[in-house]
Amino acid sequence: MANFTIYHNPRCSKSRQTLALLKNKGVSLEVVEYLKEVPSANKLDAIGEKLGKVPLEWTRTGESIFKKLGLSKKDERSESEWLQILAENPILIERPIVVCGSKAVLGRPPENVIELF
């Protein structure tokens, strides 16, 4: 079976549910607690390509730090600028993200990961 990586926040219920779903499927799984092992901007770029989404589409815009940094959904920043913001403020990364091969999905809802099988 394919190798899966979950970018996980154990404090998030959706992330815990997605992790449980993957464990129940018995997949080969790497768990990355992205708040402790922060992905680089380059790694986030690769994840974004697998998601097929621009960084703002997987940014947690409701976090207080988003507003504190003066960010807006209408910002005209480049993708590389957004990726750097996410690398420097990993709490803004939507969770969980599950990667398998050349594809990735957001585990919101957790059942989204089924499309990776």
N, C-alpha and C positions, 0 to 999 in steps of 0.2 A: 504494500500500500504506500501511497505517496507520503512524503514528509510535510507536516504542517507546522507553521509557526504562528503563535498567537501573541500579539502585543497586548498585554494584559495589565489591568489595574485591579488588584484583589479587593479594593474597597468598593468597586462598582458591581452592582447586582447583575447587569447585563453581561459584563465581562465574566463573572463567575458562572452564570448560566451557560454562556457559550463554551467556556472551558469544560464544564461538566458534560455538555453535549458531545464535544470532541473526544473526551475520555471514554464516554459510553460507546462511541463508535470504534474504540480501540485503535485509533490512528497513531502513527509515529509522530510525536509532538514535542516541539521546543516551546517553552514558555519564557517570554521575555517581559519582565516587569519594566516597562519602558520609562517609568518615573525614576527607577534606579539605574537602569542600563539605557541611557538616552541615545536613541538613534541619531546619527549624524544627518546633516542636511542632504548629503549624497544618498544615504540609505533611505531617507524619507522620500526623496525623489523617485527612487526605484520602487518603493511601496506605492506611491501615487500613480506611477505608470501602470502597475499591476491592478490597481483599483479602477483605473480609467477615469480618474477624477482630478481636478485641479485642487491644490492644497486648501483653498478656502472651503471647498465642499466637504472636507473632513477635519475642519477646525471647529472646536467647541466655542462658539461665539457667545454663549451664555455665561462663560466663566468670568468672574470679576476681573481677573488679570487682563482679559481681552479689552475691557473698557478702560482699565487703569493704564494700559499701554497706548491708549488713544486709537485703537484699531476700529475699523468699521467694515461691515459687509460690502460696502461700496468703495473701499480703498482700491486705488489703481496701482497697487504694488505688483511687481513681477513675481512669477512663480518662485524664483530663487530667493527673493526677499521673504515671501511667506514661509518657504522651507526653513530659512534661517530663523525666523521667528518661532516656528514650531520646535526646532532643535534647541533653541535657547529657553523655551517655555513649554516643556513637554506636557504639562497639564492641559494644554490647548489641543492636544491630539485626540481626536474622537476615538472611542474605545468600545469594544475591542476591535482590532484589525486582525484578520486571519489570512495568512498567505500560504498558498500551496502552488509550487511550481511558478508558472507565469501569470497566475491569477491571484487576486486578493478580494476580500469582501469585508464590509463592516458588519459586525455581529449585532446589529440593531435592526430588527430583532435577531436573537440568537439563531433562529432557523435559517437565516440568510446563508450560513456556512454550508448548508446542505448542497447548494449549487456547486461547491467545490469537489463534491464526490463524483 
